Structures are given as structure tokens and as C-alpha cells.
Amino acid sequence: MGSKPDAIEPTASNQPRVILAEQLFGEEQEVRIHFKGQEYRLRKTRNGKLILTK
């Protein structure tokens, strides 16, 4: 009842999908994302922000 969902699905097909950062990162501080043959790093900072680098 009080737990957070893993991901929140949009109600309309024209809205983007929402993914909770906790689900994406788990216990890690960084994830790597592959897009069109390139690798990107998404990191959590000590100040609670996100940084995406190529």
C-alpha cells in the first residue's frame, strides 16, 4: 500500500515513460547507457544530482 512502484506507466500513449532513479541505479552510483553505438555514463553526485557524460 505505501510502497513505491518500480516504474510509473503513462496514462496516454503520447506521454514519456517514467523510470524511478532508485530502480535504474539500485545500489550503484553509476549506470552505463548504450545509444546508437555510443556509451554514456549517468552518475549520481554527492550533492544528489545527476550527470550524463559521453
Short mmCIF file of the C-alpha atoms (twelve columns), coordinates in Angstrom:
data_MODEL
# 
_entry.id   MODEL 
# 
loop_
_atom_site.group_PDB 
_atom_site.id 
_atom_site.type_symbol 
_atom_site.label_atom_id 
_atom_site.label_alt_id 
_atom_site.label_comp_id 
_atom_site.label_asym_id 
_atom_site.label_seq_id 
_atom_site.Cartn_x 
_atom_site.Cartn_y 
_atom_site.Cartn_z 
_atom_site.pdbx_PDB_model_num 
ATOM 1  C CA . MET A 1  0.000  0.000  0.000   1 
ATOM 2  C CA . GLY A 2  2.742  2.520  0.929   1 
ATOM 3  C CA . SER A 3  5.465  1.114  -1.311  1 
ATOM 4  C CA . LYS A 4  6.742  2.913  -4.405  1 
ATOM 5  C CA . PRO A 5  6.215  1.294  -7.810  1 
ATOM 6  C CA . ASP A 6  9.270  0.289  -9.862  1 
ATOM 7  C CA . ALA A 7  8.090  2.404  -12.794 1 
ATOM 8  C CA . ILE A 8  5.095  4.601  -13.390 1 
ATOM 9  C CA . GLU A 9  3.356  3.909  -16.672 1 
ATOM 10 C CA . PRO A 10 1.829  6.882  -18.522 1 
ATOM 11 C CA . THR A 11 -1.922 7.005  -18.979 1 
ATOM 12 C CA . ALA A 12 -1.757 8.342  -22.548 1 
ATOM 13 C CA . SER A 13 0.414  6.937  -25.331 1 
ATOM 14 C CA . ASN A 14 1.902  10.356 -26.160 1 
ATOM 15 C CA . GLN A 15 3.497  10.771 -22.714 1 
ATOM 16 C CA . PRO A 16 7.018  9.508  -21.981 1 
ATOM 17 C CA . ARG A 17 7.604  6.552  -19.688 1 
ATOM 18 C CA . VAL A 18 8.815  7.467  -16.182 1 
ATOM 19 C CA . ILE A 19 11.519 5.364  -14.528 1 
ATOM 20 C CA . LEU A 20 12.384 5.892  -10.885 1 
ATOM 21 C CA . ALA A 21 16.075 6.608  -10.315 1 
ATOM 22 C CA . GLU A 22 16.144 4.088  -7.473  1 
ATOM 23 C CA . GLN A 23 15.089 1.360  -9.911  1 
ATOM 24 C CA . LEU A 24 17.624 2.444  -12.529 1 
ATOM 25 C CA . PHE A 25 20.619 2.720  -10.183 1 
ATOM 26 C CA . GLY A 26 19.851 0.164  -7.490  1 
ATOM 27 C CA . GLU A 27 22.782 0.324  -5.051  1 
ATOM 28 C CA . GLU A 28 25.202 1.686  -7.682  1 
ATOM 29 C CA . GLN A 29 26.354 5.275  -8.171  1 
ATOM 30 C CA . GLU A 30 26.688 4.977  -11.954 1 
ATOM 31 C CA . VAL A 31 24.974 3.270  -14.877 1 
ATOM 32 C CA . ARG A 32 26.150 2.990  -18.462 1 
ATOM 33 C CA . ILE A 33 23.721 3.601  -21.298 1 
ATOM 34 C CA . HIS A 34 24.355 2.437  -24.865 1 
ATOM 35 C CA . PHE A 35 22.666 4.575  -27.528 1 
ATOM 36 C CA . LYS A 36 23.319 4.420  -31.278 1 
ATOM 37 C CA . GLY A 37 26.717 2.794  -30.833 1 
ATOM 38 C CA . GLN A 38 27.859 5.267  -28.185 1 
ATOM 39 C CA . GLU A 39 28.284 4.688  -24.458 1 
ATOM 40 C CA . TYR A 40 27.115 7.276  -21.949 1 
ATOM 41 C CA . ARG A 41 27.619 7.358  -18.174 1 
ATOM 42 C CA . LEU A 42 24.844 8.529  -15.869 1 
ATOM 43 C CA . ARG A 43 26.233 9.257  -12.405 1 
ATOM 44 C CA . LYS A 44 24.791 10.362 -9.086  1 
ATOM 45 C CA . THR A 45 26.759 13.149 -7.413  1 
ATOM 46 C CA . ARG A 46 27.390 13.667 -3.699  1 
ATOM 47 C CA . ASN A 47 25.002 16.624 -3.894  1 
ATOM 48 C CA . GLY A 48 22.124 14.433 -5.101  1 
ATOM 49 C CA . LYS A 49 22.232 15.497 -8.749  1 
ATOM 50 C CA . LEU A 50 22.601 13.502 -11.960 1 
ATOM 51 C CA . ILE A 51 25.354 13.972 -14.552 1 
ATOM 52 C CA . LEU A 52 25.235 12.406 -18.043 1 
ATOM 53 C CA . THR A 53 28.591 12.235 -19.865 1 
ATOM 54 C CA . LYS A 54 29.737 10.665 -23.102 1 
# 
